[in-house]
Amino acid sequence: MSKRFNLREFQQEVLDKLQAQATSGKQISTLGIQIGAENWLVDMADIGEVLPPPALTAVPLTQDWFCGVANVRGNLCSVVDLAAFMQQAATPREARNRVLLLNARFGFNTGLLVSQVLGLRDSQSWQVQTAQDNSFLLDEEGAVWHKLDIETLINQPEFLQISV
């Protein structure tokens, strides 16, 4: 027999979870993404929206990592292949790819093409490791995670220079 759905119990369960989260003060604010074969964390406050890759219009005489421009609800957005920009192999186009639109506070209508979104991650209890001027995090399973600083990324002269 199928499990019967009780709306009242469901509503109470959701309410209990929301109250527990509000009283614990714990809020996860980092999004796990995959760029190439590497795991990265990005602050949710830096992202305006996550969407499947939109149709792109190529722009001639641009860097290989510049995918083109897209019309996102009437706004033109540049789209950058983040793996290619980071000197890795270009992101193979797959159904699991996503574009992270930058928060409007940065003043850029830009989307970052990533291999996939891995979901929200709570990295507060992860171990911080440092090797050769590079710090990273190790999760409970020993996987390596890097932090993506959007502000540093968009202020790099190379990122702003899309022409060849």
C-alpha positions as CSV (number, residue, x, y, z in Angstrom):
1,M,0.0,0.0,0.0
2,S,1.2,3.5,-0.7
3,K,2.1,5.7,2.2
4,R,-0.7,8.1,2.9
5,F,0.2,11.8,2.9
6,N,-0.9,13.7,5.9
7,L,-0.8,17.4,5.2
8,R,-1.0,18.5,8.8
9,E,1.9,16.3,9.8
10,F,4.0,17.5,6.9
11,Q,3.3,21.2,7.8
12,Q,4.2,20.5,11.4
13,E,7.5,18.8,10.4
14,V,8.5,21.7,8.1
15,L,7.6,24.2,10.9
16,D,9.7,22.2,13.4
17,K,12.7,22.2,11.0
18,L,12.5,25.9,10.4
19,Q,12.3,26.7,14.1
20,A,15.2,24.4,14.8
21,Q,17.3,26.1,12.2
22,A,16.3,29.6,13.4
23,T,17.2,28.7,17.0
24,S,20.5,27.0,16.1
25,G,21.7,30.1,14.2
26,K,23.5,27.8,11.7
27,Q,23.1,28.8,8.1
28,I,24.9,27.3,5.2
29,S,26.0,30.1,2.8
30,T,28.5,28.3,0.5
31,L,27.7,26.5,-2.7
32,G,29.8,23.6,-3.9
33,I,30.7,23.6,-7.6
34,Q,32.9,21.6,-9.8
35,I,35.3,23.5,-12.2
36,G,37.0,21.0,-14.4
37,A,37.9,18.1,-12.0
38,E,38.3,20.3,-9.0
39,N,35.8,21.1,-6.2
40,W,35.3,24.7,-5.3
41,L,33.2,26.7,-2.8
42,V,31.6,30.0,-3.7
43,D,29.8,32.3,-1.3
44,M,26.1,32.4,-2.0
45,A,26.1,36.2,-1.5
46,D,28.3,36.5,-4.6
47,I,25.9,34.6,-6.9
48,G,22.7,36.1,-8.2
49,E,21.3,33.0,-9.9
50,V,22.2,29.5,-11.0
51,L,20.8,28.4,-14.3
52,P,21.3,25.8,-17.1
53,P,23.5,27.2,-19.9
54,P,21.5,29.5,-22.1
55,A,21.8,29.7,-25.9
56,L,25.1,31.6,-26.6
57,T,26.0,34.0,-29.4
58,A,29.7,33.7,-30.3
59,V,31.8,36.9,-30.2
60,P,34.6,36.9,-32.8
61,L,38.2,37.7,-31.9
62,T,37.9,36.8,-28.2
63,Q,39.8,34.6,-25.9
64,D,39.1,30.8,-26.0
65,W,37.6,31.0,-22.5
66,F,35.0,33.6,-23.5
67,C,32.0,31.5,-24.5
68,G,29.9,34.4,-25.8
69,V,26.9,36.4,-24.8
70,A,23.5,35.2,-23.8
71,N,20.1,36.8,-23.4
72,V,18.9,36.1,-19.9
73,R,15.4,37.4,-19.5
74,G,16.1,40.4,-21.7
75,N,19.6,41.2,-20.3
76,L,22.7,40.5,-22.2
77,C,25.2,38.5,-20.1
78,S,28.8,37.5,-21.0
79,V,29.5,33.9,-20.3
80,V,33.0,32.7,-19.3
81,D,34.2,29.1,-19.2
82,L,35.8,29.2,-15.8
83,A,37.9,26.0,-16.3
84,A,39.4,27.3,-19.5
85,F,40.1,30.7,-17.9
86,M,41.9,28.8,-15.1
87,Q,44.2,27.2,-17.7
88,Q,42.4,23.9,-17.5
89,A,40.7,22.0,-20.4
90,A,37.6,23.7,-21.7
91,T,34.4,22.5,-19.9
92,P,32.7,19.8,-22.0
93,R,29.1,20.8,-22.7
94,E,26.9,18.4,-20.7
95,A,23.4,18.5,-19.3
96,R,24.8,18.9,-15.8
97,N,26.7,22.2,-16.6
98,R,25.4,25.3,-15.0
99,V,26.0,29.1,-15.3
100,L,26.4,31.1,-12.1
101,L,25.3,34.7,-12.7
102,L,27.2,37.1,-10.6
103,N,25.4,39.2,-8.0
104,A,24.3,42.6,-9.4
105,R,26.4,44.4,-6.7
106,F,29.6,43.6,-8.7
107,G,28.3,45.6,-11.7
108,F,29.0,42.9,-14.2
109,N,26.4,41.1,-16.3
110,T,28.5,38.0,-16.3
111,G,27.9,34.3,-16.0
112,L,30.5,31.7,-15.0
113,L,30.2,28.3,-16.8
114,V,31.0,25.4,-14.4
115,S,31.0,21.7,-14.8
116,Q,28.3,21.1,-12.3
117,V,26.8,22.4,-9.0
118,L,27.3,20.1,-6.1
119,G,24.9,21.7,-3.7
120,L,25.2,23.6,-0.4
121,R,28.2,22.8,1.7
122,D,28.9,23.5,5.4
123,S,32.6,24.0,5.5
124,Q,32.9,25.3,9.0
125,S,34.2,22.1,10.5
126,W,36.5,21.2,7.6
127,Q,40.3,21.2,8.0
128,V,42.3,24.1,6.5
129,Q,45.5,23.0,4.7
130,T,48.3,25.1,3.3
131,A,50.8,24.1,0.6
132,Q,53.0,26.3,-1.4
133,D,51.1,29.6,-0.8
134,N,47.8,27.8,-1.6
135,S,45.3,27.1,1.1
136,F,42.4,24.6,0.7
137,L,39.9,22.7,2.7
138,L,39.5,19.0,3.4
139,D,36.0,17.7,4.0
140,E,35.1,14.8,6.2
141,E,35.8,12.4,3.4
142,G,39.2,13.9,2.6
143,A,38.1,15.6,-0.6
144,V,40.0,18.8,-1.5
145,W,37.9,22.0,-1.8
146,H,39.2,25.4,-2.9
147,K,37.6,28.8,-2.2
148,L,36.5,30.9,-5.2
149,D,36.8,34.7,-4.5
150,I,34.5,36.3,-7.1
151,E,35.7,39.8,-6.3
152,T,39.4,38.8,-6.9
153,L,38.4,37.0,-10.0
154,I,36.6,39.9,-11.7
155,N,39.3,42.4,-10.8
156,Q,42.0,40.4,-12.5
157,P,43.2,42.3,-15.7
158,E,43.2,39.0,-17.6
159,F,39.5,38.5,-16.8
160,L,38.6,41.9,-18.1
161,Q,40.5,41.5,-21.3
162,I,38.5,39.2,-23.5
163,S,39.9,40.2,-26.9
164,V,42.7,38.2,-28.4
